Amino acid sequence: SHEETLEGSDDHAEFTAYRLIYAAGAGNKNERSAALLRELRDVPKALKSHPFVRHALQVCEARASSNFHRFFVLRRDAPRMASHLMDIMVPDVRDWAIRAMLRAYAPTIPIDFIASTLGFPDADACETDLIQTHACVVDDAHRVDVKASNAARAKRDIDGADAGKDSRASASVLDRLRR
């Protein structure tokens, strides 16, 4: 029947979308680009207009263009199980988003703004993540102190490299600077 065909098409579109989202989030930037090109090549033309595939393509575009706000809107509105696959990318997307915010805003950034922009469930969860994961400094008014946070993050990165916690590439850059 026509209904079964449509349902099968939805299933095919759903898993095509999952493959696209996975390709956009797995591996380093070069691996993601190559995987995404392979997946895009294999998407049947008829499926490119399906809502699941359109959503996945928008996720890929948001990720590639570093549009973190759009990424989290798409995650919130994701069809079926797509948001769970997008969760794999959340730590990386939040990391570069926080770096961008620390370059773009001063002297402070309200935690509520960061929480809503980066898809946190609430301001408390955001504040905890900012302090523990991103070495941000938060003032008594629940705002990120940009200058203090940048200093704390730089110290963390240097201390981590000195302790051998960072990649060899980071350590070798520090070694070259010391010479």
N, C-alpha and C positions, 0 to 999 in steps of 0.2 A: 504494500500500500504506500501511498504518497507520504503518510505520516512516518512510517518506518524509515523511508529514504531520508527524510528530513532529520530524524533522530540520529541515523547513522552519520549524516553529514555533520551534525553537531558534535558527535563523538570524535570524528576525524578532525574537525576544526579545533576542538578542545585540546587534543594531544599534539596537534601541529603548534598551537599556541604555547603549550608547555615546552616543547622542544626549542622554540624561538626564545622564550624567556630564559631557559637554562643556558642556551648558547650565549645570551647577553650577559650572564652572570658568572659563568664558570671559567676559571683560569685567569692568566694575566691578559693584558689588553690585546696583545697580538693573537693569543689563542682564542679570545672571545671574538675578535674580528673574523678570523678564519672560520671558526665554527658557525658564526652567524651567517656568513656568506654561503657556506654549504647548506645550511638550513633554508635560507631564503631561496636558493636555487631550486630546492625541492618542494616549495609550496605551490600547489596547483593554483593556476590563475583564478579559478572559480572560488577558491577559499580565501583569497586575499581580501575580499569584501565582507567576510563573515565577522560578526562582532567580536568573537573570541580572538581571532587572528588580528583584527584591527587593533584590539587592546594590546596584544603582545607586541605588535609593531610599534605602538606608541611607547611601550615600556622600553623597547630597544632604543628608540630615538631619545627618550629622556635620559637613559643611562649614557648613551654615547655623547650627548651634548651637555652632560653634567647638569641637567635641569632637575635638581633634587626635589624642588617643590612639586613639579609635575609627577615625578616618580612616586612620591608619597600619596598624591591624589589618586593616581592610577592604582596603587596598592590598596587604598581604601575602597575603591570602586571595582576591584577585580572580580571577574566572573568565576564562578565555581571555585576551584582550588588554586587558582593562579596566585593569590596573595601568599599562600604557603611557599610556593616556589620563589616568589620575590623576596621572602624573608631571608633567603640565603644571601641576597645582595645587601640587605639592610645595613650590616656593620660597615661595609666599605662605603656605601653611599653616605651614611651618616658621617663617617670620618672625613670624606672630602667635603661634605657640606659644612661641617663645623670649621674646617680649615678655611673655607671660603668666607664664612660668616665672620671669623676672627680677622680676616683681611678687610672685609667690607664695612664693618660696623665699629663705632667707637663712641664714647668710652665704655659703654655697657650694652649688653643685649638681654632683654627680658627673657627669663626662662619660659614663660607662657608662650612667647612668640616662637622660640626654638621648638618647644614641645609640639605645638600645632603644625609647624612647618615640616618637622621631621617625623611625624607620625607616631609620636610617643602616646601611650594610653592616658598619661596625665603629667602634670608638671613635676610631681615628686619623682616619678620614674625617670624623667628627663634629667632632673638635677642630679640624681644618683649616678646616672650613666655619664653625664658630663664630668663629674668629679672623679669617678673611679676609672673610667675607660679613656677619657680624653684629657685628663689632667687640667681641667678648667678650674678657675677660682671663682667662687660664687659669693656675692656680698649678702648682707643682711636683708636686702630688699628683693632677694631672689633674682638677681641679675648676674650675668657673666661679666666679670671685669676683664675686658679685652687685653689690656696691657699686662696685667698680672698673669692671665691665662697663657698668653704667648710666651712669657718668660718661663713659666712653670713647664710648659710643653717643650720648650727648647732645652731646659735643664734635664727633663725626663729623657729626651732623645739622646742627649750627650751622655748622661749617666748610663743609659741602656747600651749604648755603643761601647762605652768603656768597660762595661761588665760583660761584653760579648753577647748580649741579648739580641742585638740587632743583626741584620744580615751582614755577610762579609763585605758586600759592596759599601755599606754605610761605614763600616770600620775602616775600610781601605781609604775612603774619602777623608775620614778623620786623621788617619795615619799620614796621608799626603799633606794635610793642612799643618800637621805638627812638624814636618820636616823643614 
